[in-house]
Amino acid sequence: MTQKITLHVSGMSCAGCENAIKRVLKQVHGVEDVAASYTEGTVEVTYEGDKATLAVFKQKIEALGYQVVA
């Protein structure tokens, strides 16, 4: 089943930050689409809920040096 989640991410400051996050998350199995906005501090992920999880998204984003905030 396709799901969509919006994550609040701190530390993004430019389009390069957006692109880095999109590139990493699009490699996750089950992710269909990623939209990121550094001005809004959000990352929206469309994914198959039985193949990808929030924990994986958080791990990938934080490995890039950004912080996923609740």
MOPAC internal coordinates of N, CA, C and O (Angstrom, degrees):
PM7 1SCF
backbone

  N    0.0000 0     0.00 0     0.00 0    0    0    0
  C    1.4390 1     0.00 0     0.00 0    1    0    0
  C    1.5278 1   108.96 1     0.00 0    2    1    0
  O    1.2310 1   120.48 1   -48.29 1    3    2    1
  N    1.3254 1   116.69 1   131.71 1    3    2    1
  C    1.4552 1   121.62 1  -179.51 1    5    3    2
  C    1.5244 1   110.07 1   -77.02 1    6    5    3
  O    1.2310 1   121.37 1   -46.36 1    7    6    5
  N    1.3353 1   114.98 1   133.64 1    7    6    5
  C    1.4517 1   121.84 1   178.64 1    9    7    6
  C    1.5149 1   109.28 1  -128.87 1   10    9    7
  O    1.2310 1   121.11 1   -19.82 1   11   10    9
  N    1.3346 1   115.49 1   160.18 1   11   10    9
  C    1.4609 1   120.73 1   177.18 1   13   11   10
  C    1.5209 1   107.72 1  -132.62 1   14   13   11
  O    1.2310 1   120.91 1   -45.14 1   15   14   13
  N    1.3291 1   115.87 1   134.86 1   15   14   13
  C    1.4583 1   121.23 1   179.20 1   17   15   14
  C    1.5141 1   108.67 1  -133.94 1   18   17   15
  O    1.2310 1   121.00 1   -36.77 1   19   18   17
  N    1.3310 1   115.69 1   143.23 1   19   18   17
  C    1.4563 1   121.21 1   175.36 1   21   19   18
  C    1.5163 1   108.24 1  -111.00 1   22   21   19
  O    1.2310 1   120.80 1   -58.13 1   23   22   21
  N    1.3209 1   116.09 1   121.87 1   23   22   21
  C    1.4588 1   122.57 1   179.13 1   25   23   22
  C    1.5183 1   109.06 1  -103.90 1   26   25   23
  O    1.2310 1   120.60 1   -38.99 1   27   26   25
  N    1.3211 1   116.46 1   141.01 1   27   26   25
  C    1.4619 1   121.26 1   174.66 1   29   27   26
  C    1.5290 1   106.76 1   -96.07 1   30   29   27
  O    1.2310 1   121.24 1   -57.93 1   31   30   29
  N    1.3240 1   115.23 1   122.07 1   31   30   29
  C    1.4637 1   121.35 1  -173.38 1   33   31   30
  C    1.5205 1   109.62 1  -124.47 1   34   33   31
  O    1.2310 1   120.90 1   -52.76 1   35   34   33
  N    1.3285 1   115.89 1   127.24 1   35   34   33
  C    1.4641 1   119.64 1   176.42 1   37   35   34
  C    1.5233 1   109.81 1  -101.91 1   38   37   35
  O    1.2310 1   121.26 1   -27.42 1   39   38   37
  N    1.3206 1   115.20 1   152.58 1   39   38   37
  C    1.4595 1   120.45 1   178.05 1   41   39   38
  C    1.5145 1   114.12 1   105.54 1   42   41   39
  O    1.2310 1   119.76 1   168.30 1   43   42   41
  N    1.3345 1   118.07 1   -11.70 1   43   42   41
  C    1.4658 1   119.86 1   177.39 1   45   43   42
  C    1.5243 1   108.21 1   -77.39 1   46   45   43
  O    1.2310 1   120.61 1   -46.73 1   47   46   45
  N    1.3383 1   116.45 1   133.27 1   47   46   45
  C    1.4617 1   119.33 1  -177.34 1   49   47   46
  C    1.5289 1   114.36 1  -131.78 1   50   49   47
  O    1.2310 1   120.38 1   178.92 1   51   50   49
  N    1.3331 1   116.87 1    -1.08 1   51   50   49
  C    1.4647 1   118.96 1  -178.01 1   53   51   50
  C    1.5314 1   110.48 1  -162.59 1   54   53   51
  O    1.2310 1   120.98 1    -4.81 1   55   54   53
  N    1.3288 1   115.73 1   175.19 1   55   54   53
  C    1.4569 1   121.05 1   178.81 1   57   55   54
  C    1.5296 1   111.44 1   -64.00 1   58   57   55
  O    1.2310 1   120.40 1   151.62 1   59   58   57
  N    1.3132 1   116.83 1   -28.38 1   59   58   57
  C    1.4665 1   120.08 1   177.20 1   61   59   58
  C    1.5196 1   111.32 1   -63.49 1   62   61   59
  O    1.2310 1   120.77 1   142.97 1   63   62   61
  N    1.3191 1   116.14 1   -37.03 1   63   62   61
  C    1.4710 1   120.88 1   176.64 1   65   63   62
  C    1.5215 1   109.89 1   -63.53 1   66   65   63
  O    1.2310 1   120.93 1   133.88 1   67   66   65
  N    1.3234 1   115.82 1   -46.12 1   67   66   65
  C    1.4665 1   120.73 1   177.98 1   69   67   66
  C    1.5246 1   110.32 1   -56.54 1   70   69   67
  O    1.2310 1   121.00 1   131.76 1   71   70   69
  N    1.3243 1   115.69 1   -48.24 1   71   70   69
  C    1.4612 1   120.40 1  -177.02 1   73   71   70
  C    1.5244 1   112.26 1   -64.24 1   74   73   71
  O    1.2310 1   120.03 1   141.75 1   75   74   73
  N    1.3197 1   117.54 1   -38.25 1   75   74   73
  C    1.4660 1   120.64 1   178.89 1   77   75   74
  C    1.5270 1   110.59 1   -62.39 1   78   77   75
  O    1.2310 1   120.53 1   135.33 1   79   78   77
  N    1.3188 1   116.58 1   -44.67 1   79   78   77
  C    1.4650 1   120.65 1   179.75 1   81   79   78
  C    1.5201 1   110.66 1   -66.47 1   82   81   79
  O    1.2310 1   120.28 1   135.55 1   83   82   81
  N    1.3315 1   117.06 1   -44.45 1   83   82   81
  C    1.4757 1   120.05 1   179.44 1   85   83   82
  C    1.5239 1   110.87 1   -60.47 1   86   85   83
  O    1.2310 1   120.55 1   135.98 1   87   86   85
  N    1.3205 1   116.55 1   -44.02 1   87   86   85
  C    1.4654 1   121.05 1  -177.98 1   89   87   86
  C    1.5311 1   110.96 1   -61.25 1   90   89   87
  O    1.2310 1   120.30 1   135.23 1   91   90   89
  N    1.3323 1   117.03 1   -44.77 1   91   90   89
  C    1.4658 1   121.04 1  -178.06 1   93   91   90
  C    1.5325 1   111.33 1   -68.67 1   94   93   91
  O    1.2310 1   120.36 1   135.94 1   95   94   93
  N    1.3339 1   116.91 1   -44.06 1   95   94   93
  C    1.4634 1   119.08 1  -177.00 1   97   95   94
  C    1.5236 1   112.69 1   -71.43 1   98   97   95
  O    1.2310 1   120.07 1   148.82 1   99   98   97
  N    1.3235 1   117.46 1   -31.18 1   99   98   97
  C    1.4725 1   119.58 1   178.77 1  101   99   98
  C    1.5241 1   111.71 1   -67.41 1  102  101   99
  O    1.2310 1   119.85 1   162.93 1  103  102  101
  N    1.3281 1   117.89 1   -17.07 1  103  102  101
  C    1.4596 1   121.83 1   177.58 1  105  103  102
  C    1.5247 1   112.30 1   -82.51 1  106  105  103
  O    1.2310 1   120.23 1   167.39 1  107  106  105
  N    1.3360 1   117.17 1   -12.61 1  107  106  105
  C    1.4639 1   120.86 1  -179.46 1  109  107  106
  C    1.5233 1   109.28 1   -73.77 1  110  109  107
  O    1.2310 1   120.78 1   -49.81 1  111  110  109
  N    1.3208 1   116.12 1   130.19 1  111  110  109
  C    1.4605 1   121.34 1   179.98 1  113  111  110
  C    1.5316 1   109.75 1   -59.78 1  114  113  111
  O    1.2310 1   120.53 1   -52.11 1  115  114  113
  N    1.3307 1   116.60 1   127.89 1  115  114  113
  C    1.4522 1   121.59 1   178.52 1  117  115  114
  C    1.5182 1   113.95 1   100.20 1  118  117  115
  O    1.2310 1   119.81 1   166.98 1  119  118  117
  N    1.3401 1   117.98 1   -13.02 1  119  118  117
  C    1.4641 1   120.56 1   178.92 1  121  119  118
  C    1.5269 1   108.90 1   -80.25 1  122  121  119
  O    1.2310 1   121.11 1   -51.95 1  123  122  121
  N    1.3301 1   115.49 1   128.05 1  123  122  121
  C    1.4562 1   121.30 1  -179.35 1  125  123  122
  C    1.5246 1   112.65 1   -97.72 1  126  125  123
  O    1.2310 1   120.47 1   142.25 1  127  126  125
  N    1.3451 1   116.71 1   -37.75 1  127  126  125
  C    1.4568 1   119.60 1  -178.18 1  129  127  126
  C    1.5302 1   109.50 1  -155.80 1  130  129  127
  O    1.2310 1   120.91 1   -28.11 1  131  130  129
  N    1.3282 1   115.86 1   151.89 1  131  130  129
  C    1.4606 1   122.02 1   177.50 1  133  131  130
  C    1.5205 1   108.17 1  -138.63 1  134  133  131
  O    1.2310 1   120.99 1   -46.98 1  135  134  133
  N    1.3353 1   115.72 1   133.02 1  135  134  133
  C    1.4611 1   121.84 1   173.59 1  137  135  134
  C    1.5209 1   106.99 1  -127.83 1  138  137  135
  O    1.2310 1   120.56 1   -48.14 1  139  138  137
  N    1.3283 1   116.53 1   131.86 1  139  138  137
  C    1.4651 1   120.58 1  -179.26 1  141  139  138
  C    1.5237 1   109.66 1  -128.41 1  142  141  139
  O    1.2310 1   120.98 1   -35.19 1  143  142  141
  N    1.3302 1   115.73 1   144.81 1  143  142  141
  C    1.4580 1   121.36 1   177.73 1  145  143  142
  C    1.5241 1   108.95 1  -135.72 1  146  145  143
  O    1.2310 1   120.45 1   -67.69 1  147  146  145
  N    1.3210 1   116.75 1   112.31 1  147  146  145
  C    1.4625 1   118.79 1   178.98 1  149  147  146
  C    1.5205 1   110.93 1   -72.12 1  150  149  147
  O    1.2310 1   119.75 1   150.79 1  151  150  149
  N    1.3398 1   118.08 1   -29.21 1  151  150  149
  C    1.4627 1   120.17 1   179.53 1  153  151  150
  C    1.5240 1   111.68 1   -68.82 1  154  153  151
  O    1.2310 1   120.36 1   146.35 1  155  154  153
  N    1.3227 1   116.93 1   -33.65 1  155  154  153
  C    1.4665 1   121.13 1   178.34 1  157  155  154
  C    1.5269 1   111.95 1   -93.85 1  158  157  155
  O    1.2310 1   120.45 1   163.86 1  159  158  157
  N    1.3307 1   116.75 1   -16.14 1  159  158  157
  C    1.4590 1   120.54 1  -178.55 1  161  159  158
  C    1.5180 1   112.48 1    70.57 1  162  161  159
  O    1.2310 1   120.95 1  -144.77 1  163  162  161
  N    1.3346 1   115.79 1    35.23 1  163  162  161
  C    1.4670 1   119.60 1  -177.93 1  165  163  162
  C    1.5264 1   112.32 1  -127.42 1  166  165  163
  O    1.2310 1   122.04 1   -27.26 1  167  166  165
  N    1.3188 1   113.69 1   152.74 1  167  166  165
  C    1.4628 1   122.16 1   172.38 1  169  167  166
  C    1.5246 1   105.94 1  -132.27 1  170  169  167
  O    1.2310 1   120.93 1   -57.26 1  171  170  169
  N    1.3229 1   115.82 1   122.74 1  171  170  169
  C    1.4593 1   121.04 1  -179.74 1  173  171  170
  C    1.5316 1   107.95 1  -108.22 1  174  173  171
  O    1.2310 1   120.94 1   -54.25 1  175  174  173
  N    1.3266 1   115.80 1   125.75 1  175  174  173
  C    1.4588 1   120.94 1  -176.36 1  177  175  174
  C    1.5275 1   109.11 1  -119.97 1  178  177  175
  O    1.2310 1   120.84 1   -52.31 1  179  178  177
  N    1.3190 1   116.01 1   127.69 1  179  178  177
  C    1.4577 1   122.23 1   172.81 1  181  179  178
  C    1.5180 1   106.08 1  -105.57 1  182  181  179
  O    1.2310 1   120.56 1   -54.93 1  183  182  181
  N    1.3327 1   116.54 1   125.07 1  183  182  181
  C    1.4585 1   119.91 1  -171.82 1  185  183  182
  C    1.5234 1   111.48 1  -152.72 1  186  185  183
  O    1.2310 1   121.49 1   -14.77 1  187  186  185
  N    1.3284 1   114.75 1   165.23 1  187  186  185
  C    1.4579 1   121.49 1   174.45 1  189  187  186
  C    1.5247 1   107.36 1   -87.08 1  190  189  187
  O    1.2310 1   120.91 1   -64.02 1  191  190  189
  N    1.3234 1   115.86 1   115.98 1  191  190  189
  C    1.4518 1   121.74 1  -173.60 1  193  191  190
  C    1.5136 1   115.72 1   -60.65 1  194  193  191
  O    1.2310 1   120.11 1   156.26 1  195  194  193
  N    1.3184 1   117.40 1   -23.74 1  195  194  193
  C    1.4625 1   119.73 1   179.57 1  197  195  194
  C    1.5250 1   112.59 1   -88.42 1  198  197  195
  O    1.2310 1   120.29 1   178.41 1  199  198  197
  N    1.3465 1   117.04 1    -1.59 1  199  198  197
  C    1.4703 1   120.01 1  -178.01 1  201  199  198
  C    1.5240 1   114.01 1  -119.87 1  202  201  199
  O    1.2310 1   120.22 1   158.51 1  203  202  201
  N    1.3252 1   117.18 1   -21.49 1  203  202  201
  C    1.4672 1   120.52 1  -177.78 1  205  203  202
  C    1.5287 1   108.88 1  -135.65 1  206  205  203
  O    1.2310 1   120.66 1   -24.66 1  207  206  205
  N    1.3344 1   116.33 1   155.34 1  207  206  205
  C    1.4593 1   119.99 1  -177.24 1  209  207  206
  C    1.5227 1   111.72 1  -134.81 1  210  209  207
  O    1.2310 1   121.36 1   -19.67 1  211  210  209
  N    1.3106 1   115.00 1   160.33 1  211  210  209
  C    1.4575 1   121.73 1   176.82 1  213  211  210
  C    1.5227 1   111.06 1   -58.52 1  214  213  211
  O    1.2310 1   120.23 1   141.17 1  215  214  213
  N    1.3135 1   117.16 1   -38.83 1  215  214  213
  C    1.4726 1   121.02 1  -179.29 1  217  215  214
  C    1.5265 1   111.08 1   -59.57 1  218  217  215
  O    1.2310 1   120.24 1   140.61 1  219  218  217
  N    1.3207 1   117.14 1   -39.39 1  219  218  217
  C    1.4641 1   121.05 1   179.18 1  221  219  218
  C    1.5232 1   109.76 1   -67.81 1  222  221  219
  O    1.2310 1   120.16 1   136.23 1  223  222  221
  N    1.3289 1   117.30 1   -43.77 1  223  222  221
  C    1.4633 1   120.42 1   179.35 1  225  223  222
  C    1.5265 1   110.02 1   -59.62 1  226  225  223
  O    1.2310 1   120.85 1   133.40 1  227  226  225
  N    1.3159 1   115.98 1   -46.60 1  227  226  225
  C    1.4673 1   121.15 1  -179.08 1  229  227  226
  C    1.5268 1   110.73 1   -60.94 1  230  229  227
  O    1.2310 1   120.48 1   135.47 1  231  230  229
  N    1.3247 1   116.69 1   -44.53 1  231  230  229
  C    1.4589 1   121.14 1  -179.50 1  233  231  230
  C    1.5268 1   110.87 1   -61.28 1  234  233  231
  O    1.2310 1   120.20 1   134.84 1  235  234  233
  N    1.3200 1   117.23 1   -45.16 1  235  234  233
  C    1.4705 1   121.46 1  -178.14 1  237  235  234
  C    1.5313 1   111.38 1   -65.18 1  238  237  235
  O    1.2310 1   120.76 1   137.33 1  239  238  237
  N    1.3296 1   116.14 1   -42.67 1  239  238  237
  C    1.4748 1   120.43 1  -179.74 1  241  239  238
  C    1.5223 1   110.85 1   -66.15 1  242  241  239
  O    1.2310 1   120.85 1   134.10 1  243  242  241
  N    1.3276 1   115.99 1   -45.90 1  243  242  241
  C    1.4671 1   119.66 1  -178.16 1  245  243  242
  C    1.5239 1   112.33 1   -69.28 1  246  245  243
  O    1.2310 1   120.06 1   153.91 1  247  246  245
  N    1.3237 1   117.49 1   -26.09 1  247  246  245
  C    1.4688 1   120.25 1   175.65 1  249  247  246
  C    1.5323 1   111.09 1   -66.46 1  250  249  247
  O    1.2310 1   120.53 1   157.53 1  251  250  249
  N    1.3268 1   116.60 1   -22.47 1  251  250  249
  C    1.4703 1   121.38 1   177.23 1  253  251  250
  C    1.5253 1   112.02 1   -83.76 1  254  253  251
  O    1.2310 1   120.55 1   172.08 1  255  254  253
  N    1.3393 1   116.56 1    -7.92 1  255  254  253
  C    1.4598 1   119.83 1   178.59 1  257  255  254
  C    1.5173 1   114.81 1   102.00 1  258  257  255
  O    1.2310 1   120.19 1  -173.18 1  259  258  257
  N    1.3277 1   117.24 1     6.82 1  259  258  257
  C    1.4632 1   121.14 1   177.85 1  261  259  258
  C    1.5175 1   108.67 1  -100.09 1  262  261  259
  O    1.2310 1   120.64 1   -14.42 1  263  262  261
  N    1.3165 1   116.39 1   165.58 1  263  262  261
  C    1.4572 1   121.30 1  -177.87 1  265  263  262
  C    1.5326 1   109.84 1  -117.81 1  266  265  263
  O    1.2310 1   120.70 1   -53.66 1  267  266  265
  N    1.3213 1   116.27 1   126.34 1  267  266  265
  C    1.4591 1   121.22 1   172.87 1  269  267  266
  C    1.5129 1   106.57 1   -86.90 1  270  269  267
  O    1.2310 1   120.66 1   -60.39 1  271  270  269
  N    1.3309 1   116.35 1   119.61 1  271  270  269
  C    1.4591 1   120.93 1  -178.15 1  273  271  270
  C    1.5190 1   110.60 1  -106.06 1  274  273  271
  O    1.2310 1   120.59 1   -36.90 1  275  274  273
  N    1.3250 1   116.48 1   143.10 1  275  274  273
  C    1.4628 1   121.30 1  -176.00 1  277  275  274
  C    1.5124 1   111.57 1   -73.04 1  278  277  275
  O    1.2310 1   120.10 1   180.00 1  279  278  277

